[in-house]
Amino acid sequence: MQILRWDPFGMMREVDRLLEGDTARREGRSWIPRIDVFNDEAMLKIRAEIPGVSSDDIDITVEDGALTLSGTRSFQTVDEGDGYYRKELVEGVFKRTVFLPDSADVDAIEAKSDAGILEITIPTKPEALPRKVSVQVS
């Protein structure tokens, strides 16, 4: 009888591997950068992990209330015979779509990239911001 080591996070790692790594390369599918979407005061912010992608290879489009982030990540081609022991970095095309609220001011979107993190800021239209109404007592 063989004794197996219990690994409580083994299944999560296996799911991550299937969704992001080896399967994408074998089947020729695109890789999927991870994103955060959150409100910061009067703005909607989207952050995406895109290491190894230059700004020339990124496209941000807004259409029908949806922001689409797409692009390509590629590395210098190295043949299998050039000393590879393991290849885990996924390259290829990517595409992520985020549906925007009606209050998003799509004409004032800004994007900047620093250290492999793309940050997109989308201001909220002033008329859509919550406002306080005072009540007068008579």
DOVO-748132 format. One record per residue (C-alpha): y negated, z, x negated; residue in three letters; residue number from 0. Coordinates in pm, whole numbers, plus 32768, in hexadecimal, padded with zeros to 4 digits. Each point is the difference from the previous one (the first is absolute). Last residue first. Layout:
N
+------+------+------+--------+-----+
!   py !   pz !   px ! residu ! num !
+------+------+------+--------+-----+
!    Y !    Z !    X !    ALA ! NUM !
...
+------+------+------+--------+-----+
This chain:
138
+------+------+------+--------+-----+
!   py !   pz !   px ! residu ! num !
+------+------+------+--------+-----+
! 630C ! 83A5 ! 8FC1 !    SER ! 137 !
! 8102 ! 7FD9 ! 7EED !    VAL ! 136 !
! 7FF2 ! 7EC7 ! 7F31 !    GLN ! 135 !
! 8146 ! 7F7D ! 7F77 !    VAL ! 134 !
! 7FF9 ! 7F5A ! 7EAE !    SER ! 133 !
! 80CC ! 7EC8 ! 7FC5 !    VAL ! 132 !
! 80B5 ! 7FE2 ! 7EB5 !    LYS ! 131 !
! 8064 ! 7EB0 ! 7F84 !    ARG ! 130 !
! 814D ! 7F6B ! 7FA7 !    PRO ! 129 !
! 7FE5 ! 7EC3 ! 7F33 !    LEU ! 128 !
! 803B ! 7EB9 ! 80BB !    ALA ! 127 !
! 7E8F ! 7FA6 ! 801A !    GLU ! 126 !
! 7FDE ! 8025 ! 7E86 !    PRO ! 125 !
! 8116 ! 7F04 ! 7FB7 !    LYS ! 124 !
! 8108 ! 809D ! 7F21 !    THR ! 123 !
! 7FFD ! 7F97 ! 7E95 !    PRO ! 122 !
! 8130 ! 7F56 ! 7F66 !    ILE ! 121 !
! 8056 ! 8064 ! 7E9D !    THR ! 120 !
! 8116 ! 7F52 ! 7F3E !    ILE ! 119 !
! 8088 ! 80AE ! 7ECB !    GLU ! 118 !
! 80EF ! 7F48 ! 7F18 !    LEU ! 117 !
! 80B8 ! 80E6 ! 7F0F !    ILE ! 116 !
! 808C ! 7F70 ! 7EBB !    GLY ! 115 !
! 7F0D ! 80BC ! 7F1E !    ALA ! 114 !
! 7ECD ! 7F9B ! 80C9 !    ASP ! 113 !
! 7FD7 ! 7EFC ! 8111 !    SER ! 112 !
! 7EDB ! 7FDB ! 80EC !    LYS ! 111 !
! 7FDD ! 7F84 ! 8164 !    ALA ! 110 !
! 7EDF ! 8001 ! 80F6 !    GLU ! 109 !
! 7FFE ! 7FB3 ! 8175 !    ILE ! 108 !
! 7EA8 ! 7FE5 ! 80A3 !    ALA ! 107 !
! 8038 ! 7EE1 ! 80F4 !    ASP ! 106 !
! 8142 ! 809F ! 8082 !    VAL ! 105 !
! 7F45 ! 8128 ! 8094 !    ASP ! 104 !
! 812A ! 80BF ! 8089 !    ALA ! 103 !
! 7FC9 ! 80A1 ! 8158 !    SER ! 102 !
! 8104 ! 7F22 ! 80A6 !    ASP ! 101 !
! 810A ! 80A6 ! 7F28 !    PRO ! 100 !
! 80A4 ! 7F32 ! 7EEF !    LEU !  99 !
! 816B ! 7F91 ! 7FF1 !    PHE !  98 !
! 8081 ! 800E ! 7E9C !    VAL !  97 !
! 80C8 ! 7EDF ! 7F6D !    THR !  96 !
! 80B4 ! 8001 ! 7EB1 !    ARG !  95 !
! 806D ! 7ECD ! 7F3B !    LYS !  94 !
! 80A3 ! 7FDB ! 7EAD !    PHE !  93 !
! 8066 ! 7EDD ! 7F25 !    VAL !  92 !
! 80DB ! 801F ! 7ECF !    GLY !  91 !
! 8055 ! 8104 ! 7EFE !    GLU !  90 !
! 80E1 ! 812E ! 7FFB !    VAL !  89 !
! 8012 ! 80D8 ! 7ECB !    LEU !  88 !
! 8166 ! 8083 ! 7FEA !    GLU !  87 !
! 809A ! 7F30 ! 7EE7 !    LYS !  86 !
! 8106 ! 80AD ! 7F29 !    ARG !  85 !
! 8097 ! 7FBE ! 7EAD !    TYR !  84 !
! 7F32 ! 7ECD ! 7FB5 !    TYR !  83 !
! 8016 ! 7F8E ! 7E96 !    GLY !  82 !
! 7F7A ! 7E9E ! 800D !    ASP !  81 !
! 8140 ! 7F66 ! 808B !    GLY !  80 !
! 7F96 ! 8038 ! 8169 !    GLU !  79 !
! 7ED4 ! 7F22 ! 7FC2 !    ASP !  78 !
! 7EA3 ! 8092 ! 8011 !    VAL !  77 !
! 7EF5 ! 7F77 ! 80E8 !    THR !  76 !
! 7EAD ! 80A5 ! 7FD6 !    GLN !  75 !
! 7FC2 ! 80D1 ! 8131 !    PHE !  74 !
! 7FA8 ! 7FA9 ! 8163 !    SER !  73 !
! 7F5B ! 80AE ! 8123 !    ARG !  72 !
! 7F85 ! 7F2D ! 8121 !    THR !  71 !
! 7F14 ! 803D ! 8120 !    GLY !  70 !
! 7FD0 ! 807E ! 815F !    SER !  69 !
! 7F35 ! 8105 ! 80B9 !    LEU !  68 !
! 7FD9 ! 7FB3 ! 8171 !    THR !  67 !
! 7EFE ! 80B3 ! 80D7 !    LEU !  66 !
! 8043 ! 7FE3 ! 8174 !    ALA !  65 !
! 7F08 ! 7FF7 ! 8120 !    GLY !  64 !
! 8035 ! 7E8F ! 8050 !    ASP !  63 !
! 7FCD ! 7F93 ! 7E97 !    GLU !  62 !
! 7F98 ! 80B9 ! 7EC8 !    VAL !  61 !
! 8068 ! 7F78 ! 7EAC !    THR !  60 !
! 8030 ! 80A2 ! 7EAD !    ILE !  59 !
! 8097 ! 7F25 ! 7EF0 !    ASP !  58 !
! 8068 ! 8087 ! 7EAA !    ILE !  57 !
! 806B ! 7F2A ! 7ED4 !    ASP !  56 !
! 7EA1 ! 7FDE ! 7F6F !    ASP !  55 !
! 7FDE ! 817C ! 8006 !    SER !  54 !
! 8120 ! 801A ! 7F0B !    SER !  53 !
! 814C ! 8096 ! 806B !    VAL !  52 !
! 80C2 ! 80CF ! 7EFF !    GLY !  51 !
! 7FEC ! 813F ! 80C8 !    PRO !  50 !
! 7FC6 ! 7FC9 ! 8176 !    ILE !  49 !
! 8010 ! 8152 ! 80A9 !    GLU !  48 !
! 7F2E ! 7FDD ! 813B !    ALA !  47 !
! 7EED ! 80DA ! 808D !    ARG !  46 !
! 7F69 ! 7FC2 ! 8157 !    ILE !  45 !
! 7ECE ! 80BE ! 806E !    LYS !  44 !
! 7F63 ! 8014 ! 815A !    LEU !  43 !
! 7E9E ! 807A ! 7FEE !    MET !  42 !
! 7F13 ! 80F0 ! 80B0 !    ALA !  41 !
! 8088 ! 813D ! 7F5C !    GLU !  40 !
! 813C ! 7F92 ! 7F49 !    ASP !  39 !
! 8101 ! 7F79 ! 80F1 !    ASN !  38 !
! 8156 ! 7FA7 ! 7F75 !    PHE !  37 !
! 80EE ! 7EE5 ! 7FA2 !    VAL !  36 !
! 80E0 ! 802F ! 7ECF !    ASP !  35 !
! 80C6 ! 7ED9 ! 7F76 !    ILE !  34 !
! 813F ! 7FB9 ! 7F3C !    ARG !  33 !
! 8026 ! 7EA2 ! 7F74 !    PRO !  32 !
! 8119 ! 7F33 ! 809B !    ILE !  31 !
! 80C7 ! 7F12 ! 7F28 !    TRP !  30 !
! 804F ! 7EA5 ! 8083 !    SER !  29 !
! 815C ! 7F85 ! 8045 !    ARG !  28 !
! 80CE ! 7F30 ! 7F0E !    GLY !  27 !
! 8149 ! 8098 ! 807C !    GLU !  26 !
! 8067 ! 8096 ! 7EB6 !    ARG !  25 !
! 7EA1 ! 806E ! 7F9E !    ARG !  24 !
! 7FAC ! 80A9 ! 814A !    ALA !  23 !
! 8154 ! 80A6 ! 8013 !    THR !  22 !
! 7FDB ! 809C ! 7EA8 !    ASP !  21 !
! 7EB8 ! 80AF ! 803D !    GLY !  20 !
! 7F42 ! 8050 ! 8138 !    GLU !  19 !
! 80C9 ! 803F ! 813B !    LEU !  18 !
! 8157 ! 802D ! 7F64 !    LEU !  17 !
! 7F85 ! 80D9 ! 7EE3 !    ARG !  16 !
! 7F32 ! 80D6 ! 80EB !    ASP !  15 !
! 8130 ! 802C ! 80E5 !    VAL !  14 !
! 80D7 ! 8066 ! 7ED5 !    GLU !  13 !
! 7EF9 ! 80F6 ! 7F89 !    ARG !  12 !
! 7FF5 ! 809D ! 815A !    MET !  11 !
! 817E ! 8017 ! 8009 !    MET !  10 !
! 800C ! 80AE ! 7EB0 !    GLY !   9 !
! 7F02 ! 8107 ! 8062 !    PHE !   8 !
! 80FB ! 8114 ! 8051 !    PRO !   7 !
! 80DA ! 7FB2 ! 7ED0 !    ASP !   6 !
! 814F ! 80B6 ! 800C !    TRP !   5 !
! 80D3 ! 7FC6 ! 7EC9 !    ARG !   4 !
! 8159 ! 7F7A ! 804F !    LEU !   3 !
! 8141 ! 80A8 ! 7F90 !    ILE !   2 !
! 8128 ! 7F11 ! 7FE5 !    GLN !   1 !
! 8155 ! 8064 ! 8085 !    MET !   0 !
+------+------+------+--------+-----+
